[in-house]
C-alpha cells in the first residue's frame, strides 16, 4: 500500500532484496504505493454497481422502493412489495481517463507525455424479494459496492508505480424487513463481501526493469440497517446505513525469481444515505438524496511483507454527497427520468495523490426511461456520465536518484445499461 519510500527502502532491502540489482530494488520498494482499491475519483466506492437508481444519479434510491433492487438500496422498502419480485441488471462501464505529464523528473522523467489509463468492463447484479405477509419480507442482493480496472501501460512515466490493475468486490446480502406501523418499516441485512486484487507494477520497458505482480483476496462480513417512513401516499423518506468492511487481502508479490507472501489492506468504508420521494403533481415526482462516507477511516494504509508492516498517512477526509432528480410519467407505460449528483473529494493535496487513486470531487449527470412491458415485466434503461474533474499529482520519491511524478488528470466514466424487474 502507500508506504513511505524511505521507510520501504529500509525495510524491504534489509529483509528480502539485498541480492537484487539496484533498479530492481528501486522498483520493488515502490510496490507499497500502488496496491490498493485503485479507482478514479471519489476514492473507490461506486453506488452505480449496486444501488441502481442510476437514471436519477442516485436521487431517491433509498425511498423509491418499487422493485427488487430495494433489497440492496434499502431493505426496509421490501415491505412495499406485495408479490415476489426478481430483478437483474446488465451494465457496461467505460472510463475515459487521461494523464498529462507536467514536467516529471528523476526516475519518472522517461515516458509518454500523455497516457490513456481508462478501461472498459461489464457489470451486473441480481436481486430477489419475497413478501411473507403484509408485515414481513425477505430478500437477497448480489452486487458490488466498488472496484476498478486501470491500464496505464509500460510507457506511462509512473510505470514504476503502476502499469495495470483489476480490483473487484462482490457482496451477497440477505436481508429481512418488518412493517412496525402503517407508516414505518425497518430492515436489517448481513453483508458477505469478497474482494480480489491483481496488479502489475515495477516494470518499465524504458528502463529494462522486470514486472512484478501482486495478488490477494479476502472475505469479510458486515451489516446494513435501514428504515422507510411513508408520510402519505405521495411522500416517503428512506435511510440506509452500510457498515465498514476492512479487507486484508492475503496473497503474494511475484517476479521471475521470488514470490514472497504479502497482505494488502483495503477499507470499504461505512456509508449512510437518506433519500426522499415526493409526488408533487399527477405526472411529476421529485427525488433527492444526501449522504456521508466515512473515508476518514483511511488515515493509514498498510502492506505486510515477510512479517514486516509499514504504513503511510493517507489523510483522507469524509465525503458528502447530494443529488436531485425527477420522474415524469409520459404515458401509462413510459416514464422519463433524470438527475444530477455532487460529492466532495476525500483528498485535494497533489503531494498526497497517487497514480492508483487520483481523487477529486465528483459530478454525475444521468437520464433514463422505464417501460412497463406488461403486467409482469418492467424494463429500466439508463445512462450516466461521471465527471471526476482534473485532479493533479506531485508524487515524490527519494529512492535511487529520486524524482517527482508531476501531472494532471482528466477523468470521466460512462455507465449505461438496463434493469429488468419480474413480478411473480
N, C-alpha and C positions, 0 to 999 in steps of 0.2 A: 504494500500500500504506500502511502505518501510519506516515506521516511526521509528525514534529513539526510542529504547525500554524504555529508561529512561523517555523520554517525554511521550510516550504512557502510561507508568505506572501511571504517574501523572494525565494525562488527563482522561483516561478511568476508573481508580479506583475511582477517585473523582466523576465521573458522573454516572456510571452505576453499578459497580461491587463490591461495598463495602460489600455486603452481601454474596458474593461467597466464597467458600473455597479457601485457598491460591493458591494451584496448579492450580485450575480452573482459577483464576485471572491471574496467570503467563502465562497460555496458551492463555488466551484471549488477553493479551497485545501484544502477538506476531502476531496477525492477520494482522497487517499492513504490515508485511514483506513478505506476500505471495499473496495478492490479486492483480494480475496484468495479463498481457497478457499470461505469462507462456509458454515459448517455449525455445528450446535448441539452443544456439549459434547464433551469428549474431542477437541477440535480438529476434524479433518476426515477421519479415517481410519475407515472402517466395514467391518469384516470381513463383515457381512451381505450386501454386494454381490458377494462373490467366494468366500469360504471355504466357505460353505454350511452347515456344521453348526449351523444356526440353532435347530433344535429342542432342542439341548442348550446353548444360549447360548455356542457355540464350544468347549465342553469336548470334548476328544478329536479335534479337527478334523485334526490332523497325524498321528494314529495310527489312525484308523478304516480308511481305505483300502479301502472296499468298493464304490466306484462311480467313474465317470469324473471326478467333481468333484475327485478327488485330484490330477488334473493341475494344479490351481491350489493346493489346500491343502497338498499335499506330493508333488511329482513322484516322489520315491523310492518312494512307495507304489504306483506303477503296476505294479511287478513282481509284486504280489499278484494282479493280474487275469489270468485265464487266457485270456479271449476278448476280442475288441474290444468296447468299450462306448461309447455315446453318451449324454450327459446334457444336459438343458436345464431351466432354471429360469424360472418365471414368478412375479413378485413385485410386491407393492404396498407402498408406504411412505406413511404418514400421520404428519406431525409436528403435535403439539399444543403450540404454544409461545406462551405469554402473557407480555407485558411489562406490568408495573405501575409507573407512574411514582411517584417518591417525592420530589417537590419539585425538579424540574429548573428551572433559571433561565437568564436571559440569552437567547441565541439559541435555546435549547431550551425556552423557557417556554410556547410555544403548541402546542396539540395535544391529542390524546385522553389521558385519564388511564390508559387501558389499551388494549393493542393485541394483536390476534391475528396472530402472524407465521408461523404454521405453513402448510404446503402439503402437497399430495399428489403423488406421481409414480409411474409404473410403472418397473420394472427387470427385467432378465433377464440370463441368462448361458448360455453354450454350452461344452461340454467333450467331448473325444474322446480315447480311449486305445486304442492298437494294440500289443498284445504281439507282438514279433518272434519271440522264442523264450522258453525258460524263464528266461533271464537278462536279456534286453534288451527294453525297451518304449519306445514313443514316444507323445507326447501333445501336445495343444494346448488352451488355455483362452482364451476370450473373455469377459472380465468386467471389473468395476470395483473399484478399491480405495477410492474415496471420491468425494464430490461432494454437492451440496445444491441445494435450491430454497427460497428465503426470500422472503416477501412481507409487508412491514410496511404498505405503503400510504402515501399522502401525508399522512395525518393523524397519523402517528407523530411524537412530539416530537423524535425524532432524524432526521427525514426529510432534513435537510440532509446527513446522513452516509450514509443508505441508505434506499431505498424497496423495491427488489426485486432479486433476483439469481438466476441459474442458473449452476451450475458442474458440468460433467460430466468424468469421466475414464473412458477405456476402454483396457483392456490386452489385447493379443494376445500370448500367452505359449506359444511352442513349447518343448517340453522332452524330455529323454531320461533314462531311469533304467536302472541296471545293478545286478544282484544280485552283490555281491562274494563273499559266502559264503551259506550257507543261512540265516544269521541277519541279515546286514547288506546293505541296499540303499542306494545313493546316487543322487542326481538332480541335474541342472543344467538351467537354463532361461534363455532370453532373454526380456526384457520390453520390448515396444514400447508406450509409453503416450502416448495422445493426450489433451490437456486443452483445454477450451474454456470461456471465461468470457463472460457477458453480464450487465451490471449497470446499473441505473438509480439515480442519486443526484443530490444537489444541488438537486433541485426541491422546492418547497413550495407547495401551494395556499394555505397560510395566510399566506405572505409574498410571493406573486406572483413567485417565482423559477422560471426555466425549468429543465427537466430536462436532465441530462447522461447519456449512455450510454457506458459503457466496454466495449470488446470486445477479446478477444485469444485466440489459440490457439497451441499448440506440440506438437511430437512429440519425446519423449525416450526414451532407452534405458537399461535396467538389466538385472539378472540375479537369479536365485534359486539358492540352494544348499540341498540337503535331504538327509535321511537317515532311514531307518527300520530299527529294530533289533527283531527278533522274538525275544523271550526264550524263549517256547514257544508252543504253540497258543492259550493263554489270555491271554497278556500280551505287549504290544509298546509301544514308545515311538517317537515321531517328532519330527523337528526341521526347521524351515524358516527360512531367512534370506532376506528380500527386500531388495534394495539400494535406496538412495535414488534418487529421480528429481527433479531440480532443474529446474523449468519456468520459462522466461522466455516468457510468453505475449505474443506480438507482435500489436499491433492499433492501436487509436486511441481517443480520447475525443471524442465528437461532441456538438455543440449545433446550434442553428439557424444560427450564424454562423461556426463554425470546427470543424475536425476534426484536431487535431494527433496525430502518431504517439505511441504510448505502448507501454511494455513493463512487464508486471506479473510479479513474481517470486513463485512458489509452490513450496515444497519439500514433496514427498511423502516423508516420512522413511523410513529403513530400519527394518525390523521383524524381530524374532527371536522365535519361539514354539516351545515344547516341549510335547508332549501325551503322555498315556498312555491305554492301553486295557487293561482288566483284567476278564476274565470271572470273577466271584467265586462264581457259582452257575449251575446249568444255565439259569436264566431271567434272571439279573441280570448286567449288565455295568456297571462303574463307569468313568467317564471324567474326565479332568482336563486342564487346560492352564495354562501360566504363560508370560508373555511380556513383552517390552520394546519400546517405540517410541522412536526417537531424536529426540524433539521438541526436545531442547536444541540441535539444529542450527538451529532457528528463533530465533536470538538477534536478528537484524535482518531486516527485510523492506523491499524496495526497490521504488520506482517510478521509471521513467525517462521524462521528458518533454522533447522537443526537446533531446536530448543533455545533459540535466541529470538527475542522480540524487541522491536524498536518502534517508535511512534513519532508522528509529527502533528503539530496543532493544525487542524483544518480551519477552525474559527468560523464555521458556518453559523448562520442565523436562521431562526424560524421564518417560514414563509407564510404569507397571507394571500388568499385568493378571493376574487369577487367575479360573479358572472350574471348577466341578464339575458333573457331570451323570451321567445313568444311562439305560440301555436296559432295558426289561422285555419279554421275549418272551411276550406274552399268549396267542397261539395260533401255530401254524406259519406263518400268513400275516400276522398282525398283531403289530407291535412298538410299544410306547409309549415315549416319550422326554421328557426334561425336563432343565433345568439352570439354574444361576444364575451370574452373572458380576460381577466388580468391577474397575474401572480407576481409577487415580489421576488427578488433574487436572494439566494442564500449566501452569495459571496460576490462582491464587486471589486475587490482589490486585485489588479492584474498580477501582482507578485505572488498571490496565493492561488492563482489559477493553474490548472494542469491540462495537458492535452486530452486526457480521458473525460473530463467533466468541465468543459468551458461554460460555466453557468452564467446566466443573466436573467433579467426579468422576461416574462412571457406574456404575449398577447395571442389570443385564439379567435378566429372568425369562422363561423360554421353556418351551414344551411342543410336542409334535407326535406324529406317528404315521407308521410306514412300513407299507405294504401291498404284499405280493407279488401282483401282478395275475395273473401266470402265470410260466412258466419264463423268459420273455424280458423282461418289463416289471416294473419296481418303481416305486412312487409314494411320495414322502415329503411329508407335509403338515406345516406348521409355523406357529407364531405366537410372536412375541417382543415384549415391552414393554421399551423402553429408558428408564430413569428418569435424566434428566440433572440432577435436583436443582433448586436455586433460586439460581443464581449472581447476584451483584449487580454493578452497573456504576456508576462515578462518572467519566465521561469529561469532561475539562475542556478548553476551547479559549479562547485569548486573541484569536481573530480578531474584529475589529469590537468590539462591546460585550462579547464573551466570554460564558462561561456554562458550566454543568455539566449534562450529561445524567445524571440520577440515578434509578435504578430497580432493580427486581428482576425476575427471570425465573422462570417455572415451566415446565419443558420435559419433554416426553415424546414418544417416537417409537414408532409401531406398525409392525412388519414382519409380513407374512403372505404365504404363497404355497405353491407346490407344485413339487417337483423330480422329474423323471422320469428313470429310467435304462433304457436299452435295451441288451440284450446280443445280440450277433450270433453 
